[in-house]
Amino acid sequence: MKFKVGDRVRFLNEKGGGVVSRILSSSMVNVAIEDGFEIPTRSSELIRMDDIRDEYSQLKSSEKPTTAEEPVLPFENKITPLVRFPSRNQYPPGVYLAFIPEDQKWLMTGPIDVEIINSTDYEVLVSFFLKNESGYSGIDYDVIPSGTRLQMATIQREEIEKWCHGVVQLLFHRDQDTRVLMPVSCTFRIKPMKFYKDVHYQSSSLLQEKAFIYRIHELKGSSDVPAATVQEKFDLPQYDEKKAEPVRPHTLIDQHRIAPRIAEVDLHISSLVDDYSGLKNHEILPIQTRYFSSCLESALEHHYYRVYFIHGIGNGTLKNALLDVLEEYGGLDFHEAPFEQYGAGAIEVNIPENR
């Protein structure tokens, strides 16, 4: 396969990818990765990101042919019941905004389903708005029954930035309830780059799929509508105003869990810091090693038995720093992670049961 400078590529035989920075020969190119290093790589060991998207699109179209006359899904088909997963990260009853990649293997490619999740015991009337240059545009409004999820839209990757800033408004209803809850108006704002980092897509008790989940409103934080006289009513607050926030697992190591008591921690600086453009090399290493030590301590405290730490392929400085820290711990088994899964860019740490 022929590449040109500027092509975004993924490695076939190891995790990660980068941008073609130089053509070395008809069969070799330099790939610039996130750490700023350039890796000489055979063209046969790379695949262009655009080719992955094209293959994905062809696969989806062959699975489900569409026509211009295909009807819009009726309301009932947009609502599906929640399936609980008690063994996963537990999210309390509330209303959540979820971005779910349709391709669960390649989380960074393909369309994304945008859903509102109602895990409360109330019916919720939701209005959804997106920010634009002139103000806000209404996207959807529906009633979401208790314990269900509403699919509002399926978006393409190039549409992500448009879906990163908006407002969600909620009304709660339950027959014969002794409480009347205040309406909620919640603003959300998401950095687009977060959609291109694996670490933000987590398993949860709410969904079968991995998803990037924002908390719109947690039920235990609801306020009751206050009792008021006619004279007082216009002086009372008309709604609860909130700000959406990403849902994070309760423990640090749980943010990286890929299976029961197994975690995968990416130590590339781009996965740890949103904006690292102003950091110098001597400032990056301490951030990576501190995060490594914190994750290792969290894994020990919460009885994980295996953690993969991805250090990448560079000059070996980070890898050697990790090995120095691991040497200080007694009773840990650590070695190169499986090459077929991580290439030469990760360490596998096994923790004994009695540790």
Secondary structure by P-SEA (a helix, b strand, c coil): ccccccbbbbbccccccccccccccccbbbbbccccccccccccccccaaaaaaaaaaaaaaacccccccccccccccbbbbbbbcccccccbbbbbbbbccccccccccbbbbbbbbccccccbbbbbbbccccccccbbbbbcccccccccccccccccccccbbbbbbbbbccccccccbbbbbbbbccccccccccccccccccccccccccccccccccccccccccccccccbbbbbbbbbbccccccccccccccccccccccccccccccccaaaaaaaaaaaaaaaaaaaaaacccbbbbbbccccaaaaaaaaaaaaacccccccccccccccccbbbbbbcccc
